[in-house]
Amino acid sequence: MDDLFYDMIFKRKSFHLFGNVKEKISKDELAKIEDFIKQVKPLMEDIKTKIEIVPASETTCKRGEEYCILFYSEKKDNYLQNIGYIGEQIDLFLPSLNIGSLWFGIGKVKEQKYEDLDYVIMIAIAKMDEDKFRKDMFKSKRKELGETWSGEKHKEIGNITRFAPSACNSQPWITEEEENKLVVYRYKKKGKRGIMPIDKVNYYNKIDIGIYMLFLEICLKKENIEFEREIHIDNCNDETEKNLNAVYKLK
Ligand SMILES: Cc1cc2nc3c(=O)[nH]c(=O)nc-3n(C[C@H](O)[C@H](O)[C@H](O)COP(=O)(O)O)c2cc1C
């Protein structure tokens, strides 16, 4: 699965509009997605989650998708990073079936709760032609590597991970190489709020960091670099620009 994930980093993209979808997602493909969902790996083992696939008509997302994948979670420390990490595994699996996707933060759902779990976010999906997927990832709009990565030894990894998707393409991550360590921060420039209210920015950016961590781990595995992951609780201090989220000790 790790090799497939790595290859799909280059193929995936957000379908902000799915356009004229010619083909439907087949029953067999739906079953494959359901099976895949059953074996995704969480970032936080102790957080209960539920993932549901519903027809697009059950959400406010109107981008031409056929289904939406809804994520529900217990609200515990780092639950948003956990959803980002889990959801991105699905986001990377889908292009292997030529199913396009869109993380959709602004969407609303009918059911805010699944039993005792809260709705977090959705991913909209539809079958797409193979030629609609990304052809040259390096042409996608992203910050320069030097803005989000410091250190020389593993910067080629940073040159791939910087293409992780993020809400409003905010790319709220910084990775600092220390001796045999990669230190990952959620970054929020002081005073810069953009169009979103600050609580929303923090909310989505924590999901983004979970997505980024998955990208980082896929790339480390690709390079056969063994690591030990140390998760840090992001205490979300609005005064702090760099919030420590993870340390990867490289072996
Ligand atoms: C957590 C999250 C929430 C997002 N929410 C929306 C959204 O509400 N509407 C939208 O059009 N795109 C949304 N996106 C997609 C981003 O705009 C997109 O990932 C980013 O611009 C990078 O482009 P790419 O995914 O094609 O590489 C979201 C992405 C993430 C990761």
The ligand as a Gaussian input file, in Angstrom:
#p B3LYP/6-31G(d) Opt

LIG

0 1
 C       -8.981000      20.252000       5.245000
 C       -9.290000      20.760000       3.834000
 C      -10.469000      21.465000       3.583000
 C      -10.755000      21.914000       2.288000
 N      -11.938000      22.563000       2.057000
 C      -12.245000      22.960000       0.799000
 C      -13.505000      23.592000       0.540000
 O      -14.326000      23.796000       1.443000
 N      -13.779000      23.972000      -0.732000
 C      -12.889000      23.751000      -1.769000
 O      -13.189000      24.106000      -2.917000
 N      -11.677000      23.145000      -1.546000
 C      -11.353000      22.745000      -0.291000
 N      -10.144000      22.110000      -0.068000
 C       -9.216000      21.831000      -1.178000
 C       -8.010000      22.780000      -1.202000
 O       -8.394000      24.029000      -1.706000
 C       -6.874000      22.154000      -2.031000
 O       -6.444000      20.977000      -1.404000
 C       -5.669000      23.057000      -2.189000
 O       -6.019000      24.216000      -2.924000
 C       -4.497000      22.369000      -2.917000
 O       -4.851000      21.913000      -4.188000
 P       -4.760000      20.369000      -4.601000
 O       -5.558000      19.590000      -3.589000
 O       -5.372000      20.307000      -5.987000
 O       -3.320000      19.949000      -4.597000
 C       -9.828000      21.671000       1.223000
 C       -8.651000      20.971000       1.490000
 C       -8.378000      20.505000       2.764000
 C       -7.124000      19.722000       3.017000

